[in-house]
Amino acid sequence: MEASMETQNNKVVSIEVRRAKNGDKDAFCNLIRINKMSMYRVAKSILSKEEDVEDAVSEAILKAYKNIKSLKDESLFKTWLIRIVINESNTIYKKRSKEISVENEHFINVQVNDKYKDLTLYNAINSLDEDLRTTTILFYFEDMKYKDIANALGIKEGTVKSRLSRAKEKLYNILREDLHG
C-alpha cells in the first residue's frame, strides 16, 4: 500500500514538473509548497542564522524557477532542488564565514515545528559536522535514498553510507551522554 502511494505521489510530482517546465507558475508553486520544509531543513543544517536560511531558500527557489527547463528527469526534481539549496546555503556560509561578527543569534537554535523538533535530538544533530548533519537530515527526515543523497551532495553512495554510520555512532554517544550524565 505504501509503495503504491509513493508511486502515485511521484506521478503527481512528475506531472507538476512537466507543467512547470511548460511555464505553469501554479505548478511550480505547488512543487515549492510540497518541498518547502525539506528546503528549510537542509538550509538550516548548513546555516545557523534564520535570515541566512530564508535567503538561501529564496535564492534556491529563484534559481530553480529560472532553470527548471534544464531538468531532464522529472522524477529527480526533489534531488535537483535540494542540490540548489545546498549550493546556495554553502555560498552564504562561505560569505558569512569571511565576516567577523559574534552575535547572540549565532548561539540560538530555532526549532522547526515538525518531526525534527525534539530538542535533545535537534541539539545532538546540530552538534554534528556539517557533512554528517546534512546527510543525516536528508536520509532520516527527508526519506531520501542513498542514490538521491549522493546525487544531491555530489558524492558517492559509499560516502553517504559511511557518513550515516559515523553520524549514528556520534549521535548514539551524544544522546547516551545526555541520558546518563
Buried (B, 14 or more C-beta within 10 A) or exposed (E): EEEEEEEEEBEEBBEBBEBBBEEEEEBBBBBBEBBEBBBBBBBBBBBBBBEBBEBBBEBBBEBBBEEBEEBEEBEBBBBBBBBBBBBBBBEBBEEBEEEEEEEEEEEEEEEBEEEBEEEEBBEBBEEBEEBBBBBBBBBBBBEBEBEBBBBBBEBEBEBBBBBBEBBEEBBEEBBEEEEEE
